[in-house]
Amino acid sequence: MVYAVLTAMYANGGVEWAGTTAMVMTTGLSLIISTFFRFVARRLDTRPEDYEDAEIADGAGELGFYSPHSWWPIMIALAAATTAVGVALWLPWLLAAGAVFVLSAVAGLVFEYHIGAEKH
């Protein structure tokens, strides 16, 4: 809502299409993010830190699994940088290689700890 009001105020000042377009896009993107957070908040249970009288021990337990030594995020960053250079310099061969590199790195991250159905 803040960006929508600012966009309306900015657009009334005169015709300056680049700034007005940027403000409209900012409004739309912030609405997408806020809608996502609203849907996620509905699905989550009330957490211990949301209670006024919560104790530290109420939050104990497993929080999830986080890979402590994965190299895949670095590979994804390198692949994204390669793709960005391909876009910036408009080198289709580098863009294609970067896209393949990004897909390979993301697949590596997703399937890093996958053991397959036959191992279960």
MDTraj code that builds the backbone (N, CA, C; nanometers):
import mdtraj as md
import numpy as np

residues = "MET VAL TYR ALA VAL LEU THR ALA MET TYR ALA ASN GLY GLY VAL GLU TRP ALA GLY THR THR ALA MET VAL MET THR THR GLY LEU SER LEU ILE ILE SER THR PHE PHE ARG PHE VAL ALA ARG ARG LEU ASP THR ARG PRO GLU ASP TYR GLU ASP ALA GLU ILE ALA ASP GLY ALA GLY GLU LEU GLY PHE TYR SER PRO HIS SER TRP TRP PRO ILE MET ILE ALA LEU ALA ALA ALA THR THR ALA VAL GLY VAL ALA LEU TRP LEU PRO TRP LEU LEU ALA ALA GLY ALA VAL PHE VAL LEU SER ALA VAL ALA GLY LEU VAL PHE GLU TYR HIS ILE GLY ALA GLU LYS HIS".split()
xyz = np.array([
    [0.0819, -0.1192, 0.0000],
    [0.0000, 0.0000, 0.0000],
    [0.0863, 0.1255, 0.0000],
    [0.1986, 0.1191, 0.0676],
    [0.2859, 0.2363, 0.0735],
    [0.3336, 0.2724, -0.0664],
    [0.3769, 0.1731, -0.1419],
    [0.4277, 0.2008, -0.2763],
    [0.3162, 0.2465, -0.3700],
    [0.1946, 0.1963, -0.3506],
    [0.0831, 0.2403, -0.4340],
    [0.0545, 0.3882, -0.4115],
    [0.0565, 0.4316, -0.2864],
    [0.0343, 0.5734, -0.2553],
    [0.1479, 0.6582, -0.3110],
    [0.2708, 0.6131, -0.2927],
    [0.3848, 0.6882, -0.3454],
    [0.3816, 0.6950, -0.4981],
    [0.3382, 0.5878, -0.5621],
    [0.3283, 0.5884, -0.7083],
    [0.2244, 0.6891, -0.7547],
    [0.1099, 0.6928, -0.6866],
    [0.0059, 0.7895, -0.7233],
    [0.0553, 0.9326, -0.7049],
    [0.1264, 0.9582, -0.5966],
    [0.1799, 1.0927, -0.5737],
    [0.2851, 1.1273, -0.6785],
    [0.3686, 1.0322, -0.7129],
    [0.4765, 1.0551, -0.8089],
    [0.4206, 1.0770, -0.9493],
    [0.3172, 1.0003, -0.9867],
    [0.2599, 1.0112, -1.1207],
    [0.1880, 1.1439, -1.1407],
    [0.1311, 1.2010, -1.0358],
    [0.0614, 1.3291, -1.0469],
    [0.1570, 1.4456, -1.0653],
    [0.2827, 1.4282, -1.0347],
    [0.3798, 1.5364, -1.0458],
    [0.4146, 1.5713, -1.1890],
    [0.3911, 1.4854, -1.2819],
    [0.4240, 1.5090, -1.4217],
    [0.4425, 1.3772, -1.4932],
    [0.4681, 1.3863, -1.6204],
    [0.4848, 1.2654, -1.6996],
    [0.6334, 1.2331, -1.7078],
    [0.6718, 1.1337, -1.6340],
    [0.8095, 1.0851, -1.6365],
    [0.7977, 0.9337, -1.6318],
    [0.7999, 0.8714, -1.7488],
    [0.7591, 0.7330, -1.7627],
    [0.8524, 0.6341, -1.6956],
    [0.9802, 0.6600, -1.6944],
    [1.0734, 0.5629, -1.6359],
    [1.0512, 0.5492, -1.4853],
    [1.0395, 0.6610, -1.4168],
    [1.0177, 0.6569, -1.2722],
    [0.8815, 0.6015, -1.2354],
    [0.7783, 0.6417, -1.3106],
    [0.6435, 0.5913, -1.2835],
    [0.6364, 0.4411, -1.3078],
    [0.6981, 0.3949, -1.4150],
    [0.7003, 0.2512, -1.4433],
    [0.7738, 0.1751, -1.3334],
    [0.8848, 0.2299, -1.2877],
    [0.9598, 0.1649, -1.1799],
    [0.8772, 0.1582, -1.0521],
    [0.8040, 0.2634, -1.0219],
    [0.7209, 0.2627, -0.9010],
    [0.6046, 0.1641, -0.9142],
    [0.5453, 0.1545, -1.0324],
    [0.4369, 0.0577, -1.0535],
    [0.4898, -0.0847, -1.0381],
    [0.6063, -0.1115, -1.0945],
    [0.6659, -0.2446, -1.0810],
    [0.7013, -0.2746, -0.9351],
    [0.7516, -0.1763, -0.8631],
    [0.7819, -0.1953, -0.7213],
    [0.6554, -0.2262, -0.6429],
    [0.5463, -0.1573, -0.6753],
    [0.4183, -0.1850, -0.6095],
    [0.3739, -0.3283, -0.6360],
    [0.3805, -0.3709, -0.7613],
    [0.3393, -0.5070, -0.7957],
    [0.4249, -0.6133, -0.7296],
    [0.5558, -0.5932, -0.7300],
    [0.6445, -0.6922, -0.6687],
    [0.6256, -0.6989, -0.5174],
    [0.6026, -0.5846, -0.4537],
    [0.5795, -0.5883, -0.3089],
    [0.4466, -0.6556, -0.2764],
    [0.3469, -0.6414, -0.3636],
    [0.2208, -0.7126, -0.3425],
    [0.2388, -0.8633, -0.3580],
    [0.3212, -0.9053, -0.4524],
    [0.3489, -1.0483, -0.4691],
    [0.4152, -1.1046, -0.3435],
    [0.5138, -1.0334, -0.2918],
    [0.5857, -1.0801, -0.1731],
    [0.4940, -1.0834, -0.0517],
    [0.4137, -0.9784, -0.0327],
    [0.3251, -0.9757, 0.0843],
    [0.2175, -1.0838, 0.0744],
    [0.1688, -1.1121, -0.0457],
    [0.0711, -1.2198, -0.0625],
    [0.1327, -1.3550, -0.0294],
    [0.2554, -1.3772, -0.0728],
    [0.3245, -1.5019, -0.0402],
    [0.3394, -1.5175, 0.1105],
    [0.3840, -1.4124, 0.1788],
    [0.4010, -1.4211, 0.3238],
    [0.2677, -1.4413, 0.3951],
    [0.1606, -1.3840, 0.3435],
    [0.0295, -1.4039, 0.4051],
    [-0.0135, -1.5502, 0.3933],
    [0.0058, -1.6115, 0.2764],
    [-0.0307, -1.7523, 0.2590],
    [0.0553, -1.8436, 0.3452],
    [0.1832, -1.8153, 0.3556],
    [0.2721, -1.8974, 0.4376],
    [0.2360, -1.8836, 0.5852],
    [0.2036, -1.7632, 0.6301],
    [0.1692, -1.7414, 0.7706],
    [0.0417, -1.8160, 0.8092],
    [-0.0499, -1.8333, 0.7161],
    [-0.1727, -1.9078, 0.7466],
    [-0.1455, -2.0558, 0.7694],
    [-0.0471, -2.1101, 0.6999],
    [-0.0187, -2.2533, 0.7095],
    [0.0653, -2.2908, 0.8304],
    [0.1376, -2.1964, 0.8870],
    [0.2260, -2.2270, 0.9993],
    [0.1501, -2.2228, 1.1308],
    [0.1886, -2.3115, 1.2203],
    [0.1333, -2.3070, 1.3548],
    [0.1968, -2.1916, 1.4312],
    [0.1365, -2.1580, 1.5434],
    [0.1932, -2.0528, 1.6269],
    [0.3243, -2.1020, 1.6855],
    [0.4268, -2.0228, 1.6697],
    [0.5601, -2.0606, 1.7161],
    [0.5790, -2.0182, 1.8612],
    [0.6723, -2.0818, 1.9319],
    [0.6940, -2.0467, 2.0725],
    [0.7336, -1.9005, 2.0923],
    [0.8057, -1.8419, 1.9983],
    [0.8477, -1.7029, 2.0165],
    [0.7326, -1.6039, 2.0002],
    [0.6154, -1.6518, 1.9563],
    [0.4998, -1.5642, 1.9445],
    [0.4238, -1.5489, 2.0762],
    [0.4529, -1.6334, 2.1733],
    [0.3857, -1.6250, 2.3027],
    [0.4600, -1.5295, 2.3952],
    [0.3864, -1.4520, 2.4716],
    [0.4476, -1.3585, 2.5669],
    [0.5170, -1.4318, 2.6815],
    [0.4601, -1.5450, 2.7262],
    [0.5135, -1.6165, 2.8421],
    [0.5944, -1.7403, 2.8022],
    [0.6538, -1.7401, 2.6848],
    [0.7306, -1.8557, 2.6382],
    [0.8653, -1.8634, 2.7085],
    [0.9103, -1.9859, 2.7283],
    [1.0423, -2.0114, 2.7853],
    [1.1381, -2.0494, 2.6724],
    [1.2666, -2.0408, 2.6991],
    [1.3664, -2.0768, 2.5990],
    [1.3538, -2.2241, 2.5617],
    [1.3227, -2.3078, 2.6577],
    [1.3118, -2.4516, 2.6330],
    [1.1941, -2.4858, 2.5410],
    [1.0965, -2.3960, 2.5291],
    [0.9828, -2.4232, 2.4408],
    [1.0244, -2.4315, 2.2941],
    [1.1323, -2.3659, 2.2591],
    [1.1788, -2.3676, 2.1212],
    [1.2800, -2.4761, 2.0925],
    [1.3045, -2.5641, 2.1894],
    [1.4044, -2.6697, 2.1704],
    [1.3527, -2.7741, 2.0723],
    [1.4445, -2.8437, 2.0133],
    [1.4080, -2.9496, 1.9202],
    [1.4733, -2.9283, 1.7855],
    [1.4442, -3.0181, 1.6951],
    [1.5045, -3.0112, 1.5626],
    [1.4392, -2.9004, 1.4809],
    [1.5207, -2.8171, 1.4211],
    [1.4706, -2.7072, 1.3395],
    [1.4700, -2.7409, 1.1914],
    [1.5439, -2.8404, 1.1536],
    [1.5525, -2.8792, 1.0131],
    [1.6920, -2.9276, 0.9814],
    [1.7110, -2.9669, 0.8578],
    [1.8419, -3.0149, 0.8149],
    [1.9049, -2.9110, 0.7238],
    [2.0242, -2.8681, 0.7595],
    [2.0975, -2.7705, 0.6800],
    [2.2353, -2.8279, 0.6506],
    [2.2702, -2.8325, 0.5248],
    [2.3976, -2.8902, 0.4841],
    [2.5124, -2.7993, 0.5272],
    [2.6037, -2.8481, 0.6093],
    [2.7100, -2.7619, 0.6602],
    [2.8277, -2.7456, 0.5658],
    [2.8397, -2.8287, 0.4638],
    [2.9607, -2.8269, 0.3823],
    [2.9309, -2.8435, 0.2337],
    [2.8247, -2.7847, 0.1863],
    [2.7870, -2.8002, 0.0470],
    [2.8614, -2.7003, -0.0416],
    [2.9120, -2.7483, -0.1532],
    [2.9785, -2.6634, -0.2509],
    [2.8817, -2.6138, -0.3576],
    [2.7593, -2.6645, -0.3589],
    [2.6659, -2.6303, -0.4652],
    [2.6234, -2.4840, -0.4660],
    [2.6056, -2.4159, -0.3538],
    [2.5716, -2.2729, -0.3628],
    [2.6785, -2.1902, -0.4343],
    [2.8047, -2.2267, -0.4167],
    [2.9119, -2.1557, -0.4874],
    [2.9021, -2.1837, -0.6367],
    [2.8703, -2.3072, -0.6732],
    [2.8553, -2.3422, -0.8146],
    [2.7361, -2.2691, -0.8768],
    [2.6274, -2.2553, -0.8009],
    [2.5111, -2.1818, -0.8513],
    [2.5468, -2.0351, -0.8730],
    [2.6218, -1.9761, -0.7803],
    [2.6631, -1.8365, -0.7960],
    [2.7520, -1.8188, -0.9184],
    [2.8448, -1.9098, -0.9393],
    [2.9320, -1.9034, -1.0568],
    [2.8515, -1.9204, -1.1854],
    [2.7555, -2.0118, -1.1834],
    [2.6711, -2.0335, -1.3011],
    [2.5844, -1.9113, -1.3300],
    [2.5293, -1.8503, -1.2254],
    [2.4478, -1.7302, -1.2448],
    [2.5322, -1.6150, -1.2981],
    [2.6546, -1.6025, -1.2487],
    [2.7437, -1.4975, -1.2985],
    [2.7781, -1.5211, -1.4452],
    [2.8020, -1.6451, -1.4822],
    [2.8303, -1.6778, -1.6223],
    [2.7115, -1.6427, -1.7112],
    [2.5928, -1.6761, -1.6665],
    [2.4725, -1.6448, -1.7426],
    [2.4518, -1.4941, -1.7522],
    [2.4771, -1.4217, -1.6431],
    [2.4612, -1.2762, -1.6445],
    [2.5589, -1.2101, -1.7412],
    [2.6811, -1.2596, -1.7471],
    [2.7781, -1.2060, -1.8436],
    [2.7315, -1.2355, -1.9856],
    [2.6765, -1.3526, -2.0076],
    [2.6227, -1.3863, -2.1392],
    [2.5091, -1.2948, -2.1803],
    [2.4231, -1.2580, -2.0851],
    [2.3136, -1.1652, -2.1141],
    [2.3678, -1.0245, -2.1363],
    [2.4593, -0.9803, -2.0512],
    [2.5110, -0.8438, -2.0601],
    [2.5862, -0.8189, -2.1905],
    [2.6627, -0.9163, -2.2348],
    [2.7407, -0.9007, -2.3576],
    [2.6683, -0.9562, -2.4802],
    [2.5525, -1.0116, -2.4592],
    [2.4693, -1.0763, -2.5603],
    [2.5520, -1.1728, -2.6452],
    [2.6054, -1.2716, -2.5734],
    [2.6774, -1.3815, -2.6359],
    [2.5899, -1.5063, -2.6222],
    [2.5162, -1.5415, -2.7262],
    [2.4218, -1.6538, -2.7150],
    [2.4871, -1.7844, -2.6723],
    [2.6085, -1.8108, -2.7162],
    [2.6752, -1.9350, -2.6774],
    [2.7061, -1.9361, -2.5281],
    [2.7463, -1.8200, -2.4728],
    [2.7739, -1.8128, -2.3291],
    [2.6444, -1.8169, -2.2491],
    [2.5403, -1.7568, -2.3025],
    [2.4093, -1.7612, -2.2381],
    [2.3577, -1.9044, -2.2312],
    [2.3706, -1.9788, -2.3399],
    [2.3262, -2.1188, -2.3407],
    [2.4107, -2.2038, -2.2461],
    [2.5422, -2.1828, -2.2492],
    [2.6296, -2.2589, -2.1587],
    [2.5985, -2.2254, -2.0133],
    [2.5738, -2.0978, -1.9851],
    [2.5390, -2.0575, -1.8488],
    [2.4074, -2.1169, -1.8032],
    [2.3091, -2.1228, -1.8936],
    [2.1796, -2.1812, -1.8578],
    [2.1937, -2.3299, -1.8256],
    [2.2719, -2.4003, -1.9053],
    [2.2966, -2.5426, -1.8772],
    [2.3705, -2.5578, -1.7448],
    [2.4663, -2.4700, -1.7207],
    [2.5438, -2.4713, -1.5965],
    [2.4534, -2.4434, -1.4762],
    [2.3608, -2.3468, -1.4905],
    [2.2672, -2.3161, -1.3812],
    [2.1791, -2.4366, -1.3520],
    [2.1230, -2.4965, -1.4559],
    [2.0362, -2.6129, -1.4348],
    [2.1115, -2.7293, -1.3716],
    [2.2345, -2.7503, -1.4141],
    [2.3147, -2.8582, -1.3555],
    [2.3466, -2.8312, -1.2089],
    [2.3811, -2.7076, -1.1770],
    [2.4156, -2.6731, -1.0390],
    [2.2935, -2.6809, -0.9479],
    [2.1786, -2.6361, -0.9960],
    [2.0561, -2.6446, -0.9152],
    [2.0174, -2.7906, -0.8938],
    [2.0300, -2.8722, -0.9971],
    [2.0016, -3.0156, -0.9815],
    [2.0976, -3.0786, -0.8818],
    [2.2233, -3.0391, -0.8846],
    [2.3195, -3.0905, -0.7874],
    [2.2834, -3.0535, -0.6454],
    [2.2364, -2.9300, -0.6253],
    [2.1959, -2.8865, -0.4912],
    [2.0719, -2.9614, -0.4441],
    [1.9746, -2.9749, -0.5332],
    [1.8486, -3.0398, -0.4957],
    [1.8693, -3.1874, -0.4630],
    [1.9520, -3.2553, -0.5414],
    [1.9701, -3.3992, -0.5243],
    [2.0968, -3.4352, -0.4480],
    [2.1522, -3.3419, -0.3735],
    [2.2776, -3.3672, -0.3022],
    [2.2652, -3.4827, -0.2028],
    [2.1565, -3.4890, -0.1316],
    [2.1391, -3.5929, -0.0300],
    [2.0332, -3.6953, -0.0695],
    [1.9985, -3.7015, -0.1968],
    [1.9001, -3.7983, -0.2450],
    [1.9644, -3.9365, -0.2520],
    [1.8996, -4.0340, -0.1905],
    [1.9574, -4.1689, -0.1895],
    [1.8775, -4.2667, -0.2740],
    [1.7640, -4.2273, -0.3239],
    [1.6863, -4.3142, -0.4109],
    [1.5900, -4.4029, -0.3348],
    [1.4871, -4.4468, -0.4050],
    [1.3828, -4.5286, -0.3423],
    [1.4332, -4.6675, -0.3061],
    [1.5298, -4.7199, -0.3809],
    [1.5777, -4.8562, -0.3542],
    [1.6586, -4.8656, -0.2255],
    [1.7092, -4.7554, -0.1740],
    [1.7898, -4.7573, -0.0515],
    [1.7049, -4.7445, 0.0752],
    [1.5776, -4.7127, 0.0608],
    [1.4928, -4.6926, 0.1791],
    [1.4449, -4.8235, 0.2337],
])
top = md.Topology()
chain = top.add_chain()
for i, resn in enumerate(residues, 1):
    res = top.add_residue(resn, chain, resSeq=i)
    for name in ("N", "CA", "C"):
        top.add_atom(name, md.element.get_by_symbol(name[0]), res)
traj = md.Trajectory(xyz[None], top)
